[in-house]
Each structure stands twice: as structure tokens, then as C-alpha cells.
């Protein structure tokens, strides 16, 4: 669906990327670093209200870069030979990293035709019925799309092995979480939740919904990382690290 908001965000992104490319061509110093592609860059391009969003080399977002930083620092870990379910696998640097570590890597999405992965599977998280199958489940900017997040979180809890972890990232605002009705028009969803296909907007109380599904949860964000690293890599977002007890 094409909306004014999407058009203006895309236009701002391309203009910012062009300006960054011109700076690079003019010899700007590469004092920033992208942990996704391991390249030094002159800066990061804008997207929407995010002034430093994308890597000009690989396109990695702040949340994608945060995941690499957390993994590089061993704040979170990929067990060697793990069974990994990667939902909406559009961050290719993480696809490669997860696949290299996994014993069984499962990329999946509700609409698999959107992804250039030959082994991607169709998955509706509302119907996920695996029992104790995965060591790691990663879903970035997925939960705000599902019709019933309580059911999905219960499904995720059941699909994790005891001690397994779900790494969940969602768009956040400073207010409590707010859900929309199923019949909310797309333009109203965009006005209230920032995007036409979002059915809710989360606050940090998302953690309470995760706990209600029987999972332990820890919030990991940039506040626990070295300030210089956060600036140099333009890290952002919050990871909800959920663990199945046992």
C-alpha cells in the first residue's frame, strides 16, 4: 500500500544516502563502523525520524547492528549446532551468521515469496505447533503484525527447548502498549501505529506480555554497552531476550 508517509520516508532515505555518497566521494573520513558488514563508513543514512539509520555499504539498520554488537560482545550467544528459527529473514548479515552457527537453520515467513532464500518456509506464527524444537527463535519487527500476540507468544514458548531463547525486537514508544481492532482501516493503523500493516504499538511493557506466556525476559539495549561503541556504530533498538525455563 502506497501512502504519503511511506513516500516521504523513502524520498528522505534516498536523498540522505545520496548526500552520504557525495561526502564519501569528496574524501570524508570513515570514522564510523558497521558491525554487520565489518566496514568503516563515513556515516549512516537517514530513514524517517531516525537520523542515523542505514549503513551505506550494506543497508544494515540500527537493530541489525545491535544484534551483531551483542553477539560480538558475547552478551547473547549462538550455541554451536543450535536449531534456529529465523522469522522474517530480511537481514542478510544475520541470515549468514545464524546459518554458519546452526545445526538446523530454518528461515520462515508468512509470505516466503518476499525473500531470496531457496530454503525459506511458509510459517504462520499463529499456527506454530512445534514442541521443544528450537534453541533460538529470532523475530525482529514481527510481533506488531500478528493478530493475537498472546497466542503467538504461547506458541513460541512451546516451540523453544527448555533453556532456549526467543530474541524479539519490536517498534517501541514511551507509552504503554496499545492494540487496534481487527477491522481498523490501514490508514488509521498508519496514523496510530506508524505503519499501515501494524495492528498494535508496543511499549516496554511488552515484557509483561512475554512473562504471561511463561517465559523469563531480560531487556537489552544500548544503555549497557560502551558509549563510544554505541556512537561509532549508531546502535539502536531494544532486544527482548525471552527464555523458556528449564
GUGU-995465 format. One record per residue (C-alpha): residue number from 1; x, y, z. Coordinates in Angstrom, 1 decimal, padded with zeros to 4 digits. Each point is the difference from the previous one (the first is absolute). Layout:
N
+-----+--------+--------+--------+
|  nr |     c1 |     c2 |     c3 |
+-----+--------+--------+--------+
| NUM |      X |      Y |      Z |
...
+-----+--------+--------+--------+
***
This chain:
246
+-----+--------+--------+--------+
|  nr |     c1 |     c2 |     c3 |
+-----+--------+--------+--------+
|   1 |  000.0 |  000.0 |  000.0 |
|   2 |  001.5 |  003.4 | -001.1 |
|   3 | -000.6 |  002.8 |  002.5 |
|   4 |  001.3 |  003.5 |  000.4 |
|   5 |  002.0 | -001.0 |  003.1 |
|   6 |  001.7 | -002.9 | -001.9 |
|   7 |  000.8 |  002.2 | -003.0 |
|   8 |  001.5 |  002.8 |  002.2 |
|   9 |  002.1 | -002.5 |  002.0 |
|  10 |  001.3 | -001.6 | -003.2 |
|  11 |  000.8 |  003.3 | -001.5 |
|  12 |  001.9 |  001.2 |  003.1 |
|  13 |  001.9 | -003.3 |  000.1 |
|  14 |  001.2 |  000.3 | -003.6 |
|  15 |  001.0 |  003.7 |  000.4 |
|  16 |  001.9 | -000.8 |  003.2 |
|  17 |  001.7 | -002.9 | -001.7 |
|  18 |  001.0 |  002.1 | -002.9 |
|  19 |  001.4 |  002.7 |  002.2 |
|  20 |  002.0 | -002.6 |  001.9 |
|  21 |  001.4 | -001.4 | -003.3 |
|  22 |  001.0 |  003.5 | -001.1 |
|  23 |  001.8 |  000.5 |  003.4 |
|  24 |  001.9 | -003.2 | -000.5 |
|  25 |  001.0 |  000.9 | -003.6 |
|  26 |  001.3 |  003.3 |  001.4 |
|  27 |  002.3 | -001.8 |  002.3 |
|  28 | -001.9 |  000.1 |  003.3 |
|  29 |  001.7 | -002.0 |  002.8 |
|  30 | -001.5 | -003.4 |  000.7 |
|  31 | -000.2 |  000.3 |  003.8 |
|  32 | -003.1 | -002.1 |  000.5 |
|  33 | -000.3 | -003.7 | -000.1 |
|  34 | -002.7 | -002.6 | -001.1 |
|  35 |  000.3 | -003.3 |  001.9 |
|  36 | -002.3 | -001.7 | -002.5 |
|  37 |  002.4 |  000.4 | -003.0 |
|  38 |  003.1 |  000.7 |  002.1 |
|  39 |  000.7 |  003.1 | -002.0 |
|  40 |  001.0 |  003.5 |  001.1 |
|  41 | -002.4 |  002.6 | -001.5 |
|  42 | -000.2 |  003.8 | -000.1 |
|  43 | -003.5 | -000.1 |  001.7 |
|  44 | -003.4 | -001.5 | -000.1 |
|  45 | -002.9 |  001.2 | -002.1 |
|  46 | -003.4 |  001.3 |  001.3 |
|  47 | -003.3 | -001.9 | -000.1 |
|  48 | -003.1 |  001.6 |  001.3 |
|  49 |  000.7 |  001.6 |  003.4 |
|  50 |  003.2 | -002.1 |  000.4 |
|  51 |  002.8 |  002.4 | -000.8 |
|  52 |  002.6 | -002.8 | -000.2 |
|  53 | -001.8 | -003.0 | -001.2 |
|  54 |  001.6 | -002.0 | -002.8 |
|  55 |  003.5 | -001.1 | -000.9 |
|  56 |  001.0 |  001.5 | -003.4 |
|  57 |  001.9 | -003.2 | -000.8 |
|  58 | -002.4 | -002.8 |  000.9 |
|  59 | -003.2 |  001.8 |  001.1 |
|  60 |  000.1 | -001.5 |  003.6 |
|  61 | -002.5 |  001.7 |  002.4 |
|  62 |  000.7 |  001.1 |  003.6 |
|  63 | -001.7 | -003.2 |  001.3 |
|  64 |  002.0 | -002.2 | -002.4 |
|  65 |  003.2 |  001.6 |  001.1 |
|  66 | -001.1 | -000.3 |  003.7 |
|  67 | -000.3 | -003.8 | -000.5 |
|  68 |  003.5 | -000.3 | -001.4 |
|  69 |  001.4 |  002.1 |  002.8 |
|  70 | -001.7 | -002.1 |  002.7 |
|  71 |  001.2 | -003.2 | -001.6 |
|  72 |  003.6 |  001.4 | -000.5 |
|  73 |  000.1 |  000.9 |  003.7 |
|  74 | -001.5 | -003.4 |  001.1 |
|  75 | -002.9 |  001.7 |  001.7 |
|  76 | -002.1 | -002.5 | -001.9 |
|  77 |  001.3 | -003.1 | -001.6 |
|  78 | -000.8 | -002.4 | -002.9 |
|  79 |  000.6 | -003.6 |  001.3 |
|  80 |  002.1 | -001.9 | -002.5 |
|  81 | -002.3 | -002.4 | -001.8 |
|  82 | -003.1 |  001.7 |  001.2 |
|  83 | -003.5 | -000.4 | -001.5 |
|  84 | -000.9 |  003.6 | -001.1 |
|  85 | -003.3 |  001.3 | -001.3 |
|  86 |  000.5 |  003.3 | -001.7 |
|  87 | -003.3 |  001.8 | -000.6 |
|  88 | -000.2 |  002.6 | -002.8 |
|  89 |  003.6 | -000.5 | -001.0 |
|  90 |  000.6 |  003.3 | -001.8 |
|  91 |  003.3 |  000.9 |  001.7 |
|  92 |  002.5 | -001.9 | -002.1 |
|  93 |  003.0 |  000.4 |  002.2 |
|  94 | -001.9 | -001.8 |  002.8 |
|  95 | -001.2 | -002.6 | -002.4 |
|  96 |  003.6 | -000.9 | -000.8 |
|  97 |  001.1 |  000.2 |  003.6 |
|  98 | -002.8 | -002.2 |  001.3 |
|  99 |  000.4 | -002.5 | -002.8 |
| 100 |  003.7 | -000.3 |  000.7 |
| 101 | -000.6 | -000.8 |  003.7 |
| 102 | -003.1 | -002.2 | -000.3 |
| 103 | -000.3 | -003.7 | -000.2 |
| 104 | -003.5 |  000.6 | -001.4 |
| 105 | -000.9 |  003.4 | -001.3 |
| 106 | -003.6 |  000.7 | -001.0 |
| 107 | -000.8 |  003.3 | -001.7 |
| 108 | -003.7 |  000.6 | -000.1 |
| 109 | -002.7 |  002.6 | -000.7 |
| 110 | -003.7 |  000.3 | -000.5 |
| 111 |  000.8 |  001.1 | -003.6 |
| 112 |  003.2 | -001.8 | -001.0 |
| 113 | -000.1 |  001.4 | -003.6 |
| 114 |  001.4 |  003.3 |  001.4 |
| 115 |  003.4 | -001.6 |  000.8 |
| 116 |  002.8 | -001.2 | -002.4 |
| 117 |  000.7 | -003.1 |  002.1 |
| 118 | -000.4 | -003.4 | -001.8 |
| 119 | -000.8 | -001.9 |  003.3 |
| 120 | -002.5 |  002.5 |  001.5 |
| 121 | -003.1 | -001.5 |  001.5 |
| 122 | -003.5 |  001.4 |  000.3 |
| 123 | -000.9 |  000.5 |  003.7 |
| 124 | -003.0 |  001.5 |  001.7 |
| 125 |  001.1 |  000.7 |  003.6 |
| 126 | -003.7 | -000.2 |  001.0 |
| 127 |  000.1 | -003.7 | -001.0 |
| 128 |  003.6 | -000.8 |  001.2 |
| 129 | -000.5 | -003.4 |  001.7 |
| 130 |  003.6 | -001.3 |  000.5 |
| 131 |  000.8 | -001.4 |  003.4 |
| 132 |  003.5 |  000.6 |  001.5 |
| 133 |  001.6 |  000.2 | -003.5 |
| 134 |  002.1 |  003.2 |  000.0 |
| 135 |  003.0 |  001.3 |  002.0 |
| 136 | -000.4 |  003.5 | -001.4 |
| 137 | -003.0 |  001.8 | -001.6 |
| 138 |  000.7 |  003.4 | -001.4 |
| 139 | -002.8 |  002.4 | -001.1 |
| 140 |  000.8 |  003.6 | -000.7 |
| 141 | -003.0 |  002.4 | -000.7 |
| 142 | -002.4 | -003.0 | -000.3 |
| 143 | -002.1 |  000.1 |  003.1 |
| 144 | -001.7 |  003.3 | -000.8 |
| 145 | -001.5 | -001.8 | -003.1 |
| 146 | -001.6 | -003.1 |  001.6 |
| 147 | -003.7 |  000.0 |  000.8 |
| 148 |  000.3 | -001.5 |  003.5 |
| 149 |  003.4 |  000.6 |  001.6 |
| 150 | -001.0 | -002.0 |  003.2 |
| 151 | -000.6 | -003.1 | -002.1 |
| 152 |  003.2 |  000.5 | -002.0 |
| 153 |  002.1 |  000.4 |  003.2 |
| 154 | -001.5 | -003.2 |  001.4 |
| 155 |  000.8 | -001.8 | -003.2 |
| 156 |  003.6 |  001.4 |  000.1 |
| 157 |  000.4 | -001.2 |  003.6 |
| 158 | -001.2 | -003.5 | -000.9 |
| 159 |  002.3 | -000.1 | -003.1 |
| 160 |  003.1 |  000.8 |  002.0 |
| 161 |  002.1 | -002.7 |  001.7 |
| 162 |  000.3 |  000.3 |  003.8 |
| 163 |  002.7 |  002.7 |  000.4 |
| 164 | -000.6 |  001.2 | -003.6 |
| 165 | -000.3 |  003.7 | -000.8 |
| 166 | -002.2 |  002.2 | -002.1 |
| 167 |  001.6 |  003.2 | -001.2 |
| 168 | -002.8 |  002.5 | -000.6 |
| 169 |  000.3 |  003.6 | -001.3 |
| 170 | -003.0 |  002.2 | -000.5 |
| 171 | -000.6 |  003.7 | -000.8 |
| 172 | -000.3 |  001.8 |  003.4 |
| 173 | -001.5 |  003.2 |  001.2 |
| 174 |  000.1 |  001.5 |  003.5 |
| 175 | -003.7 | -000.7 |  000.8 |
| 176 | -001.5 | -003.3 |  001.1 |
| 177 | -000.8 | -002.5 | -002.8 |
| 178 | -003.1 |  000.7 | -002.0 |
| 179 | -001.9 | -002.5 | -002.2 |
| 180 | -002.3 |  000.8 | -002.9 |
| 181 | -003.2 | -001.8 | -001.0 |
| 182 |  000.1 | -002.6 | -002.9 |
| 183 | -002.1 |  002.3 | -002.2 |
| 184 |  002.1 |  003.1 |  000.4 |
| 185 |  000.5 |  001.6 | -003.5 |
| 186 |  003.6 |  000.0 | -001.3 |
| 187 |  000.3 |  003.8 |  000.1 |
| 188 | -001.1 |  000.1 |  003.6 |
| 189 |  002.5 | -002.7 |  000.8 |
| 190 |  002.7 |  002.1 | -001.6 |
| 191 | -001.1 |  003.1 |  002.0 |
| 192 | -000.2 | -001.8 |  003.3 |
| 193 |  002.8 | -002.6 | -000.3 |
| 194 |  002.4 |  001.5 | -002.6 |
| 195 | -000.7 | -002.5 | -002.8 |
| 196 | -003.0 | -001.2 | -001.9 |
| 197 |  000.4 | -003.7 |  000.8 |
| 198 |  000.8 |  000.4 |  003.7 |
| 199 | -002.8 | -001.2 |  002.3 |
| 200 |  001.5 |  001.4 |  003.2 |
| 201 |  002.8 |  002.2 |  001.5 |
| 202 |  002.1 | -001.3 |  002.8 |
| 203 |  001.4 |  001.7 |  003.0 |
| 204 |  002.6 | -001.6 |  002.3 |
| 205 | -002.9 | -001.7 |  001.8 |
| 206 |  000.3 | -002.5 | -002.9 |
| 207 |  002.2 | -001.9 |  002.6 |
| 208 | -003.2 | -000.6 |  002.1 |
| 209 | -001.7 | -001.7 | -003.0 |
| 210 |  003.1 | -002.2 | -000.5 |
| 211 |  000.0 | -001.0 |  003.7 |
| 212 | -003.7 | -000.8 | -000.2 |
| 213 |  000.8 | -002.7 | -002.6 |
| 214 |  002.3 | -001.7 |  002.6 |
| 215 |  003.3 |  001.4 | -001.2 |
| 216 |  002.7 |  001.8 |  001.9 |
| 217 |  001.0 |  003.2 | -001.6 |
| 218 |  002.9 |  002.4 |  000.1 |
| 219 |  000.2 |  003.4 | -001.8 |
| 220 |  003.3 |  000.7 | -001.8 |
| 221 |  000.6 |  003.4 | -001.6 |
| 222 |  002.8 |  002.5 | -000.5 |
| 223 |  000.1 |  001.2 |  003.6 |
| 224 |  002.0 | -003.1 |  000.9 |
| 225 |  002.6 |  000.5 | -002.8 |
| 226 |  003.1 |  002.2 | -000.1 |
| 227 | -001.0 |  003.5 | -001.0 |
| 228 |  002.7 |  000.3 | -002.6 |
| 229 | -001.2 | -003.2 | -001.7 |
| 230 | -003.6 |  001.1 | -000.1 |
| 231 |  001.0 |  003.3 | -001.7 |
| 232 |  002.5 | -001.5 | -002.4 |
| 233 | -002.4 | -002.7 | -001.2 |
| 234 | -003.2 |  002.1 |  000.4 |
| 235 | -001.7 | -002.8 |  001.9 |
| 236 | -003.7 |  000.1 |  001.0 |
| 237 | -003.1 | -001.9 |  001.0 |
| 238 | -000.7 | -002.4 |  002.9 |
| 239 |  000.3 | -003.7 |  000.0 |
| 240 | -002.5 | -002.0 |  002.1 |
| 241 |  002.0 | -003.1 |  000.9 |
| 242 | -002.6 | -002.6 |  001.0 |
| 243 |  001.0 | -003.4 |  001.4 |
| 244 | -002.0 | -003.2 |  000.6 |
| 245 |  000.8 | -001.1 |  003.6 |
| 246 |  001.6 | -003.4 |  000.5 |
+-----+--------+--------+--------+
***
